[in-house]
Amino acid sequence: MTAAENVCYTLINVPGDTEPPSEVSLKADLEKGEIKAKTEALKKVIIMILNGEKLPGLLMTIIRFVLPLQDHTIKKLLLVFWEIVPKTTPDGKLLQEMILVCDAYRKDLQHPNEFIRGSTLRFLCKLKEPELLEPLMPAIRACLEHRHSYVRRNAVLAIYTIYRNFENLIPDAPELIHDFLVNEKDASCKRNAFMMLIHADQDRALDYLSTCIDQVHTFGDILQLVIVELIYKVCHANPSERARFIRCIYNLLQSSSPAVRYEAAGTLVTLSSAPTAIKAAAQCYIDLIIKESDNNVKLIVLDRLIELKEHPTHERVLQDLVMDILRVLTTPDLEVRKKTLQLALDLVSSRNVEELVIVLKKEVIKTNNVTEHEDTDKYRQLLVRTLHSCSVRFPDMAANVIPVLMEFLSDTNEAAAAADVLEFVREAIQRFDNLRPLIIEKMLEVFHAIKTVKIYRGALWILAEYCSTKDDIQSVMTEVRRSLGEIPIVENEIKKESGEVKSEEEVNVAPAQRLVTEMGTYVTQSALSSSRPSKKEEDRPPLRGFLLDGDFYVAASLATTLTKIALRYVAIVQDKKRQNSFVAEAMLIMATVLHLGKSSLPKKPITDDDVDRISLCLRVLSDCPPLMSDIFNRECRRSLSHMLAARLEEEKLSQKKESEKRNVMVHADDPISFMQLTAKNEMTSKEDQFQLSLLAAMGNTQRKEATDPLASKLNKVTQLTGFSDPVYAEAYVHVNQYDIVLDVLVVNQTSDTLQNCTLELATLGDLKLVEKPSPLTLAPHDFANIKANVKVASTENGIIFGNIVYDVSGAASDRNCVVLSDIHIDIMDYIQPASCTDAEFRQMWAEFEWENKVTVNTNITDLNEYLQHILSSTNMKCLTPEKALSGFCGFMAANLYARSIFGEDALANVSIEKPIHLGPEAPVSGHIRIRAKSQARTLRPSNTLPTDLSPFTS
């Protein structure tokens, strides 16, 4: 057995720059030194033994000169020393010297100082030699009656460990601990004793719980947690016991400890699916979310509520608690609010939608003009989208929501929320004919106050498309003229510049001053000052301001709007004079905008595309052909209707898929499972929640392995050295959520003993080595496993490299070194498929600076097959609807999206085609464009593409 395989519970930092002392000097310090010198010498001995040194000559010295000392520091160090020192001969027999040590243990167990007794009892939990433990059993039993609780609770732990490892040493341990538990008053001692009974003798634990089940609510929280665990395990193994203990779980929902309430609620859900139980557990979760200040706790408990919602029968119960769930919105954290709104939206029904809308409207009003928190705008956007979804699903609510939301169109600080409001209004005015007059009225009210060009364009389109009466059309023209100012624009602006048109701005000339310079000469200083230099720009009407800033895309939208309303006006009004007057006014506005674009007044000249659009609209109004009238007034709205119908169909399809996943399908020939007739060993198929939570905390969450045997753990084994090297090494890379564990197998292939064999690692990229692996000694042809933890801070490309250094026992040469191969971290374990809206995708695509373009070079001939291969290779999700990808036209464009666990976004656009002119067997060609915030994140997904499909080109 090597030093690395010895069980050790105590970790000690070993400074690497110190020179190891000689055995002679250590012996002298231990025999004749003062207390301080003996303490330092004992520390050095411990470190040397941890490094693989044997030091057998010091054992008797420590027993004679150090063991009798009463210094507390030395006693603590001695416990560490006895833990790590070899206690057996090479043939496995106990050393004779250990009999003296055993006597010292016994004296410490009877020591008047409770700290020494308790520390010794804790140390005995780590001993694996029954010959040493057997003489100490009477003293350990006696410690159960000590006056101090620290000694008693450690005595219970010692008895439990000894009973588990060597039952023959104390066969009556369960009975002894049960009697101790009945008479014990201290909470920590009762908790340890109860925990032992759970694992050693569950029936005795149940007997004790039955005697005090009515007093459980008065126990301490640490004991209550253990009781919850016992009830869960008992009812999990024997469902007939549920009725006996479910009342106790109900009582623990009222515990003063948040941890107890959380565990009790989770246990109650697994024990009973009755509506009253689900409601009580959900109410408990909601109270925990509201009262706990830690956002991580809030998110964890919210996830539990979302899990409850996934069950069809539980969902009906949670629908009655929607208003309570909305109380969580008082939390300022955006992620908590986002999950809460999504949960409330999933639970909304015709019974509670009215109350939900009222609460959300109040939240929207609260966020108005509030800028003290950086996430206010994003929260307002979430609220708008939630109200949008509610109004689409329940049209009766739209009339109450729209007037409140329309106020945000005029606010320059809420561009994101205003865009969502505009999208909502566009969908509502198309779907709900009865709301059109209300929406048009509200839109005309806020139109003059809109200060954002993107919102202005959208509002123009809505007004042009849905104003159908003569008065509404005239009102739109009035608002456009008001927003444009005096026309012609060029002459008016030139007059203002030359001063022919009086400006409200007052210009003051300050009186000249005579100043004396350092040289003694006189200078005259005069200044032209203005009271408000920016007032001229502030007083501009909004549309004129957009045009003078060079944004002529809005001019093209304005031309389309004027053409639509003019054609509609001509169709409604029969008076030729009025028709000609309205059309002439629309053409005048377009002409003056064209004139302005060609002049030097705007900051940027008009583009050719915008000129063509405005010229086309002028031509249409001059000729008024019926075909153009049909295109402008009918086809645009028909296209919107098709788009909304396709989106609604896609949403219904996704909802149907989710409901199918949640519904439990029972086939006619499925066997019926009777709980009373189920054998106990069959009950173990259910997952143990406590075990799963423990594994998750330790980072050992069991992932479902692929059915393909080649996709096993062996795929993650990396060979670090060659088979002919003196030391062979290979590593298994285990990726947890925020760290990487390297399990390195080291094999000594020589006939020499390798001392101080050390694994030295270094990292490249955003990786950090948590701790340096301890050195070890390898016997000839021996092997050992060394574990190293690497912390991951972001999804950057990472490389781990290093070497193994060692000394050959008895050789006079320098240290030997074996260089290891590099370990490239597969960072795709940190990237997960995610979803976002089309607007969010476009916004991120415009904001992200780095792009990587990958040329497609593949043998695959089918477009859909290639897309599926890309999705499986990059771990991304396709945002383009299936309906848009169906059919065959020889070309495909799809948007892909993924997000890392660190919140980093990765976007991709696949543009591929099948060159039909090259024949049916022609391979797919095209490009994949990847965008992210940093260059490394754009390179990373491209490197995951298979080399035979799309090699990376820089």
Steps between C-alpha positions, in 0.01 A plus 500: 500500500646838398488823695238637262264210581519544878183650643563855623239745623725795585649730236816697581660763280857406409735793420702404195803726554619353835792261536406171673679466840709196594370223724779564753410866552135413536579235759708749702221761495239242604712371789660810650326802352254736663125477437524737204791307344318168547190647336695616193686167479171307517359711216804424286467126573134508391587678175782258421273198557239656271775534237566127514782478757469206746712623800455182707776604745297797628194301609639393838654845555160664461337242730763560775558875485191656331202280583506571879489879449176677595531795257180531298675595172722195522200279577325629185811434290536154650149412384604592145824304541326182622256531211767493228782296654526135385360285783577154361803299398557407133318169562190681634545442876452783749820663624584424864557870571132570425403330828659794683313741273175319573554559872552871428168506310326348799643765734391779264147354493496541881664843496319770703521748207195453276683632191766227524233234551292623205802533267615147590150364429498670161841350429375151587246532216796491260670188636472181295684261738260299721791389724548862606129567549404195704672604829344846474134395480421537876646850503304596186175373658575701814530820293126472417431611858743794506363832621604692185299467177815531282631174647164320481430583134851393394459179702185424299691556173783275618260221597317530167823480298633205702165318474491554124857377445539240781156397622646226722672758723170653614206281389250675728572846356141565365345414837760706683444806279122462520512514879738795476261679260201456731675674790703758304407870505764663276386554138834422334543177699144392417560576133815283486332216691190513279716504187679187618171320565377590151795326340560226758155399625212674326233325706636643824510845340133463402410384850663807650332730246160344577538582870575870438329569168276766656801690635693508170419868442682590824826330398803683363535544126794257467292223655194592293702465178604148598140411585389621154766280341387197704134548407592534133708182500245298697207604281712455189576140595163418659214713358252362754670715765402826328179552694693457825749782441342742255348706783850547642619636164206743495606627843859548386379732222450754781855463634701811578793369291485569124708189427253277688202652320669455161580133564158436653325650196708288263430187702127575519479522120664158462275341765164629386344633181183620672404860409520611865856366531613660173343831599666495843840419347465767230393760758805409706726545198348840422550622857862386487561691176351819642671489840846378398740777397747282306419504127656156451254356753213674322602350164538150646156509664348649183636201308316274745175686428562464126553125550166483680334674208628237256263242654153532339301448823722733700463775241130543583585553867770755421261700282318605817830633641593727209437817704723371778771417248486857368602624845850384406519795255597721795849346467731741310699222329417477129556125466258427785240731346546340158440148635204621707328667204555193282355275769198730546447510123506119482240479779264773377144392425166666432432497875801707604604692189315816607675516836834423334460786251409743780817411693718525189351838409585628848855369460531676163381829648747458789792471259404823322759774554697278739868483405675424828549134406694396191259216416184714503484524120544124457237433766256733324568312177421169673173643631401624154567159345304324773202733448534443126476123544204532737313724257558264207377200698212695660383772255258653751797633698653695209268799539616551860869456422552708186432851645757445775769367268457766231648759738842337462518579128589862575781427750852517357649294786284193434598414143494124562166508686352737239597261218321217682195722555496586131519133403215427741288783359563383143383148583200622700375738230525224239328228704234696690284713270298641789814659652608687188322831576643502854854424379487761222374763747774425754766486229403842367514639855858391563630531141635854532694408815693205348871586505657170379533454125442122505178540700396788273533280190292225661230745606486644147446154355218416744320830439534467122380141497196524725363856466191433290270799564526847351550668838775258604686547171475878536628473857802299384582767239466771765735315736755448219495874412531583869793265537669632186472875567481768235555394140688528270759390752812620315381862453376515859831374641700741282288793618556395860876486443506842333287652775203594285285282722508621859625245747394490861865468597650818633862566415696722741835660429699551818678834544868502404749476785857638516737251662869525592724207396811371678713709263326816615320565170129572459264266318128525424270201551143477370258205501185406315277308742173323447245434772401154361727378219308175457154655502487512120535126472267438792222706339511308173196283430595131536471398133698804383765415760531145368539623142760767586696237689525304174256218581315481169376146552213660691441716192442187293255378764329839495464483121339155524266625773393806301441284192280255690282764666477705178382198298251414773381865517440501126291184533291641789445865397312561176577873469770536231621831636562354845664193348743709298571727798587207731713320240680825413579562868643146533712547184622839625621344824687226307652753262624727779654198677677404175623859463631496857681172441681636194601823682795548733289566809471141639795347684492204256363509143203289394577151367411382151262237637300763687494723188365210293230426760380860523509537119293183465239634742485831307446305177224291658315811624533673166354205304290318766494162318259241650774236531714728717201594710435131567867436592523794739162456671445124504815296447691659789228410747464154350874437553471603864201271544695205357797572727284521815313185405828312448631622837180401677510158339862457608413595859211255507724228362765560768234505773358174366846340510553616860161367608575167331826478693323562829209268440564149621414257223359169628463220250226240521742215561705676770516299826311641798721566801336445839700681767399254774625204296827658391811337642736721698788442260284626214436826682866592470448587136373840607759772537608595850471879514739532793761293321458700180536832686813372675650392166415838348669682789812287452500565125435134420164538331436184302438581137310266277756319291441444133390158390797482266777315685759714322355808674622380839741658745791343313455764232616761751822320595807685372839327474764732645823300454627221278503129584882497498539787749620405852174646634179438308212745559148543369224736613123478515347847459181537707315827429278636779303821488773748593812286529687216333634199689802324351535142622856410399619138510878483558680166446861432600634284213851468649649262758602794724311676778401848387500758781338843504314419182319825429244596235575860396222668300457839339207650310455719194185703453233585754579196717649499849657213693329488840770311694832338430485117512698349788816297423497125554730196503455222245634148556639306202223432243250669733229744398298778661222745418555874541209745484532866407226765495495772235262795538324632188405868490366531144461302181834597349728253328709326768806276500649313795865398470778389736740223593574233760821538703643236735812378682635148463567341841876454556603688184731799517368665184280807480123484489353322200226656288239359262320757285124447464288548191266799499140455614256705291183570696179419312321821580181387322395347833435857616288603200129427510226554239289805582213705357448869432256709296572615146535859621754401765695296244515793258602738777781274620608437140535876448679557833754217494827615347682174422400280210651177371404377155528127432481366144293186455690213339309174538388183331143525636248563223185582702451847654294385800741216575792742503313739732425220747865399492606856581253516792632177650865604450477852649237436772296796371126539449331594175278807543353488149156329508469155349236625261745751354756223447258252345474442128782522249610807309872434467587757772478510880568774755470426874592681821664306784543606862673362810595630843774391738442436871688827560237699308703548180308503171601340171310569176529326167342544158504207259463599132529192282382396156493193279636585154238329286690565175773262622260207523298325773814366674660843536612573859368785711696826477481835676621674816445497876546834677556496876481812715581562867628772730860380492721351232564178693129429525461526122791264439375244752176382331672495161767269637230257611377455143623167359806541281351286227196725484621858534868561562575827673640772277643807663 
